[in-house]
Amino acid sequence: MSDASPVYWDPFDREIARDPYPIYRRMRAESPLWYNERHDFYTLSRWDDVNKSLVDWQTFSSARGPILEVIKSNIEIPSGTLLMEDPPIHDIHRRLLARVFTPRRVMALEPEIRDFCVRSLERLVGLGSFDLMKEFAVEVPMRVIGMLLGIPEADQVAVRERADAKLRTEPGKQMKVSERALMDIDLFADYIDWRVKHPSDDLMTALIQAEFTDEHGVTRKLTREEVLTYVTVLAGAGNETTARLIGWLAAVLDRHPDQRADLVANRELIGNTIEETLRFEPTGHAIGRYITRDVEFYGQTVPKGSAMMLLVASANRDVTRWGEDAERYDIRRKIDQHLTFGIGTHYCLGASLARLEARIALEEVLKRFPAWEVDWSRAELSSTSTMRGWETLPISVA
């Protein structure tokens, strides 16, 4: 039997964000296409609809960005911002980035990532309790992005804090959007200028030196502004999401101690545990798109020019895709595809790096702390309309 109150979901409501899953369940059952009058956007919540819409970039465009506030602002997006482009220009820029952001370059970071995780966790051994987010989870992706781009370790904290600040919102408020606030390319200007004169074996140097054929058929190198845009996109995309993933691994395994014990005894389940956590508690719940033509769902027309929120967190728990136990966490679940990293043209280019970081982090945590307890009375979710994850996660360890 359905709830008597009307269905309502609001990405800016922090109370809803505490546990949005009952609302998603109702949306899938009662209003699979739902319209938010207050903020003027539509939502799709079922697996089939979200999956197909993510693939259909011609109708569900990324050209105005994947974030509701950005879509509504209609600001000019700098060239090279992959998350905010459609083919064919998107494909040109993505191919260039894929050439330098290679699996070999990613996997070569494993020893450095592990060394950092070991050093970070060793200093926590014997403390008894600490905030996992502050002392570990937010540090890992920041250091990895720094390693990848060639940002000096002494500067990495400032870079992360400035990048994360752009995503923060006051509870109930929207993100403040402007081209400068969104990209903040001046943050990396000095590093780029230094690397032009002092090349190294890092991604920043690779971008400066790469040649490609642009949309006009001209073979050239990236301009300084284009390099800055690429670097800013890479730095911003990897920080917040991976930190929240590490936090969710700790939080969900705490709530399922029997499965954590299974994992400790069977370390080969770590990879699948990461996939199940990505499905069960994705760091980003909704992907925004701009509708380029009138499109119909469930007898209703979504008019051209509308904003659409594709609820990947809801689709990831749809019983039509995952069976009757879709809302149960199961590290032994057979997972062939979830939507947390997207699908199709805009599939996350950094997915393999995020998985690598999460795997190493979880391996090293389990070596030192096979059991922990979260102090839920002091745990706090982050205040952002784009990410759902832990700002603070105090844990006690044996």
Secondary structure, 3 states (H helix, E strand, C coil): CCCCCCCCCCCCCHHHHHCCHHHHHHHHHHCCEEEECCCCEEEECCHHHHHHHHHCCCCEECCCCCCHHHHHHCCCCCCCCHHHCCCCHHHHHHHHHHHHCCHHHHHCCHHHHHHHHHHHHHCCCCCCEEEHHHHHHCHHHHHHHHHHHCCCHHHHHHHHHHHHHCCCCCCCCCCCCCHHHHHCHHHHHHHHHHHHHCCCCCHHHHHHHCEEECCCCCEEECCHHHHHHHHHHHHHHHHHHHHHHHHHHHHHHHHCHHHHHHHHHCHHHHHHHHHHHHHHCCCCCEEEEEECCCEEECCEEECCCCEEEEEHHHHCCCHHHHCCCCCCCCCCCCCCCCCCCCCHHHCCCCHHHHHHHHHHHHHHHHHHCCCEEECCCCCEECCCCCCCCEEECEEEEC
